[in-house]
Amino acid sequence: MSQTASPPATHRVIDIPDIGGPEALILKRQPTPAPGAGEVLIEVHGAGVNRADVMQRLGTYPMPDNAPTVPGLEVAGVVAACGPGVKRWKPGDRVCALVVGGGYAEYCVAPEVQCLPVPDHLTLIEAAGLPEVVFTVWITIFEQARLTSGDTLLVHGGASGVGSMAIQVATNCGASVIATAGSDERCAFARDLGADLAINYKTTDFVEAVRRHTQGEGVDIVLDLVGGPYAKRNIACLKMGGRLCYVSLQDGLEASFDLLHLLLNRLTVTGANLRRRSVEEKGRLARDIEQRIWPLVRWGRVKPIIDRTFTLEEAAEAHRALESGLIAGKAILTPRME
């Protein structure tokens, strides 16, 4: 194992020993992990807070067998040590990484193939807001929904982490974007990111607004983070040959819609999950993202949107803010302040 200064024997983490409310997030010390073959140990400067972390805390997330009880799916920091066989990274490199868990910590182990280089113009705290949303956007609107230049994309939750990234990436790839959000302020946020139309779903029927905006034609793709309650209306928004892609089911697991309408209009209903994929599959995704999306990040055309930062001690406050809809973009935990 190659390393610079030895990592400490123990480090601080946020653990979830039992399911419950935000108070279930417990700050504790545990042994600092050592990287195995093909892995790097990252000194964490920023860890993204995601809806999946909240669902893990509540006990409603289908956890992979190898996931730790320490939450956190994305980190950015400095490589502290490299396990046997690591070829690309060396101690001192700035990286951000997608991880299966363990990000709410001062140190986190990540497979080297799931790491990406942090562009020079970004801080490590900013970079911590990239991996989960970029990977998610890639597998949904590109791999599953096959977005191409000229498509029209409807994004639900346009002010969320995934939504804010989807708007930026899609518009930079030549698509037109319509977004929904739960307030006029969050709609303005989505428009500032590049959405052509932002609909306050609390005051406006988004189906009517979409049909009007597209002159009755509908959209090519719907990216849905809501779940069952939106199914019929999502289907109604799609044009001939349209694709509906689910990435989260926050408000319901069951859906009902007219199958004849789906058949006659040649619609596709699909979905994507990231966390349960193998290291090899995530490595392939990382390579594709570095080739196709990372140049947009390096050029500053796509950027992480960081709303608020919280210390490890404030992890419960971060969860409360996310659950209350107070975060536009991403919330980041900062085990170390840059």
N, C-alpha and C positions, 0 to 999 in steps of 0.2 A: 504494500500500500504506500503510495507516494503522498506526501503532505508537506505543508509548511510548518508553522508552529502547531504543536499538538492540540487538538480540541480538548476542552475540559472533560473530566470524567462524567459529569452530569450536566444537564441543561434544563431550562424551564420549558414546559409544554402546557397546553390546555387539553385536558382530558375530559371524556364523557363517560364516567363510570356507570351512570344510570341515565335512562331517558327522562326527559322532563322539559321544563321551561328554560329560559336563558340561564337561570341560576344553576342548572345542571353542568355548566361549563366550569371546570375546576382547574385552577392553576396549581401545578405541582412540579416537582423535580423527578427526573428519571435518568437512567444511564444514557449517555450520548451514543447514538447508533454508530456502527462502523460500516463502511460501504463494502458490499460483497463484490463478487466478480461482475464486471461490466457496470458498476455503480459508482456514483460520486456522492460525497458528503458535502452538502451545501450549508454554509453559514447564512442563515436566513435573515435578510433585511426587510422583506415584505412578504406577506401571505394573503392571498385573496380570500375574501369572505363570500361564499356562494350559497344559493338557495339549497343546494344539496347538503350543505353543512347543517342548515336548520332542520332539514328533513331527517338527517342522521341523528341529531339531538332529540328529535321527537319520536324516533323509532319507526318512521314511515318510509325510510329509504331502503331498497334492496341491496344490502351491503355485500361486496365481494368477500369471499372467504379470507383473502389475504390482506384485507384492509385493517389498519390499526384503529383503536378507539380514539386516538388523537385525530381530530378532523383537519381538513385543509387539503384542497386538491391542486393548488398552484402556489409556487414560491418563486422568489427571485433573490439572488444573493451572490456570494463569492464561493467558488469551489475551495473547500478546506482540505479535502483528501480524496484520493482516487483509489478505487479497488483494483484488484488484478484484472488485466486485460483492457483497461480503459485506454483508448487511443486518441480521442479527439481533444479531451479537456485536460488541463493541468491545474494544480493549486494556484489560486489567484485569479482565475478566469471569472468574468461576470457572466452569469447564466440565469435564465428563467426556465422553469421546468413544470411539466404536468406530472403529478404524483397521485398514487392511489389513496393517499391519506398521509397524515403526519405533518402537514404544513404549518399548523398552529404551534410553532416551536422555534427555539433558537437554532437548532440544527435539524436537517432533514435529508434523508437518503433518497436519491432519484436514479433510475436507470440512465446511463449516459445518452442513450438514443432518444430519450424524452426531453432532453435539454436543448435549448436554443440560445444563441448568443444574444446578449443584450446590446442593442444599438448604442453607439457612443452618446447620442444626444438624450437618452433616457436615464433617469435615476433608477435605482433598483426598486424603489417603492413604486414608481410608475410601471416598471416592467412586470411587477407582481400581478398586475391587473390584466395581463395578456393571455397566458396559456389556456386557461379553461374556456374563455370566451372565443378565442381564435380557433382552437380545436373544434369547439362546438359549432361555430358558424361554418367551418370547412366541411364537417361531416353532414351537416343538415342541408344548407342551401346549395352546396356544390355537389357533394357525392350523392346525396339522396334525391334532392330536388332538381339537380342538373341546371342550375342557373347559368344563363348565357347573356351576353350583351344584348340589350333591347328588351329584356324581360321586365315585367312589372311584379314587384314583390310586396306583399302585405306582411308587415311584422307586428305581431302583438307584443305588448310590453316594450315599446320603443325606447323607453327611458331606462330599462334594465341593463344589466351588464351585457347579456347576450344581445338584446335588442339594439343597444347603442353601437355595438361592434358590427352587427349585421347591416345596419344602415350604412356605416362607413365603407365596409368592404364591398357591399353590393353596388353602391353608387360609383365607387372607384373602378368597378368592373363593367360599367356601362349600363347598369339596371336603373330603373325608376322605382322609388320606394314610397310606399304608403305605410304609416305607422299609427298604432293606437296607443293611447296613454290615459291615465286616470285623472288628469287635471290640465287646465290650460297652460300652466307653467311647464309641466312635463311634455306637453305637446310642443311648446316653443323650443324646449331642449332638443326634441327629436328633429324639428325643422332646422335648427342650427347645425345639426350633424349632417344634414343633406336630404332629409325626407321631403319629397315634393308636397305631400299632404300629411298632416297629423290630425287624428280624430280623437276627441275626448269621448271615450266610450260611455261615460256616465251621463252625458247630455245629448249624444248624437247616435243614431242608429248607424253603426259602421257599415252594414251591408248597403244601405241606401247611399251613404257617402261614397263608398267604393264604386258602386255602379254609376253614380253620377260623374265621378271623376274620370272614369274610364269610358264614358259615353255608352254605358250599358254592356261593354264587352267583358269586364271582369279582369282579374289578375292571373298571371301565370303561376305564381307560387304564393302559398300562405305558410308562414313560419309561426307555429302556435306554441305558446308556453302555458296556456290556460287549461286545456284538456276538454273533457266531455261537454260542458255547457256551451261551448262555441262550435260544436261539430256541424250542426245544420247550417249555421250562418257562415262558417268557413266554406262549406261546399257551395253555398249560394254565391260566394264572392269569386269563384274560380271560372275562368274562361274554358272553352273547349280544350281538352288536353292538359288542364291545369294539375298542379301537384300540391297536396297538403302534407306538410311535414310536422310531426309532433316532436318536441324536444323536452317538454316538461308537462306534467299533468297536475298542476297546482290545485285546481278547483274541481277535479273529478276524473275518475278512471273509466267511466262508462259513457259511450256515445251512441247516438241514434241518428240516422239520416236515410234519405231515400236512395236505395241501391239502384233503382231504375235510372234516376238522374245521373248517378255515377257511371253506369254503363253507357247511356246514350251520349254522354259528354266525354267519354274516355278519360276519366279522372283517375289520378293516382293518390292513394292515401298511404303514407309511410311514416316512419319514425326513426329516431337514432338515439343510442345511448353510448356514452364514452367510457365511463368508469370501469365497466366490466370487461373491456377489451384487453387482449394480451399485450405484454410489453412489445412483442414483435409487431403487432398491428399498430400500436401507438407510435412505435418508431417509424413505421412507414408513413403514418400521418404527419409526423414531425418533418420528415424529409420533403413531403409534398408541400407542406405549409411553408417551409423555409424557401422553397423554390418559387412558389406562387404568391404567397401573402407577405412574407417577410420583407421583400423589397418595398412594398407599400409602407410598412412600418419604418424601415430605414430612411425612406424619402420624406417621412412626416405626413404622408397622405392619410394614413390610418394611425390613430393614437389611442392609448388607453385613457379612459375618462375616469379619473379618480375623484370621487365626491368627498370622502372623509377618510381619515386615518385614525386608528385606535391602537393603543398599546395592548400587549398581551393581557394585562390586568383588566382591560376594558372590553374583552371579548364578548361578554354578556351584553354590554351596551351596543356593540356592533350588531349582534343578532337582533336585538330589539329594534334598532333603526331599520334594518333590512326588512324585518317582518311588518313594520309599520308603514312601509312604502316611502321612507324618508330618504332613501339613497337613489340618486340619479347617476347611473354608471356603476362604479365599483366602490366598495369599502375595502380597506386594506389594514391588516394588522401589522404592526411594526415592532418586532422583538428588539430591534436596534434602530435608533434614529440616525439617518445619514447626516 
